[in-house]
Amino acid sequence: MIKTLLFVTFLSLFHVSLGQVTVTTDPLVNGIREKTVTLKCSFAGPANAGSGVVITWSHTPERGGPTEVIYSKSDGSSGVARGRFVGRVNVAGTRADLTISRLEILDAGTFICDVNFYVAKQIGSGSTTLKVNQVAEIVDILNHYTGDYAYTPLKRMSSFECRASRAKPAAKLIWTKNNRPLQSSGAERIEENMDGTFNTISQISFTPVREDHHRMLRCQSDQSPYLQGQYKQDHITLSLSGAAIRSISMVFLFVSIVIGMVLTKM
């Protein structure tokens, strides 16, 4: 009992003797898949630290899982990356900033920067939440090729469906006709994929009028503010069967009148 008490007392004294290093990190950083991002980690070392410092970065996945050390560096060494971050992470300079290249969706999560001045017995840590965004891979007006003519009846309700695939965050879909916004029919449906990306499905319904003949119907993704100005789109051209028939009828009528006038003169 006395030995146990002495041991606990020793551990308590050991922890008290460790000083704290102030570590500064950004609370939230947004990155883009396949791009490069830097997670900042700055600190002020103790005056008597010498060269005895170990920098460690660890990662907890956004979608859950164990926390794993992904990078460690000590006393000016080149550092060692681990796991699937090998070849993609590096810490350079006098700070502990972590640069991640070729970002992957699974990189999203919490990153912890630990600084340990083991000679001076001073430690500190800071954390950053990394969000990895991805522009929708494709936006598709279903059952139509891009730029295709969509034959629709005049003055009858027509419906079109659009799908944005593998976006993060989930894309909002914006419909326009002749560059003017249209209100979608009902709420958008959002599906989550196994890799953490999302599919968005939106439907539009409207009654075409004669002026819509040969006008462009466009569906475009919107992921602002995270991916401001980055989008995918698809479009088709409306071809109204009633308008087309009327146009052909007018041509035949005009030709008939011309032939009639010629025959009359003969």
ABEGO torsion letter per residue (X at the ends): XAAAAAAAAAAAAAAAABBBBBBBBBABBBBBBGBBBBBBBBBBBBAAAEABBBBBBBBBBAAEEBBBBABBBBGGBAEBBBEAABGABBBBEABABBBBBGBBAAABEBBBBBBBBAAAGBBBBBBBBBBBBBBBABBBBBGBBBGBBBBBBBGBBBBBBBBBBGBOBBBBBBBBBGGBBBBBBEBBBBBBBAAGBBBBBBBBBBBBBAAABGBBBBBBBBAOAABBGBBBBBBBBBBBAAAAAAAAAAAAAAAAAAAAAAAAAX
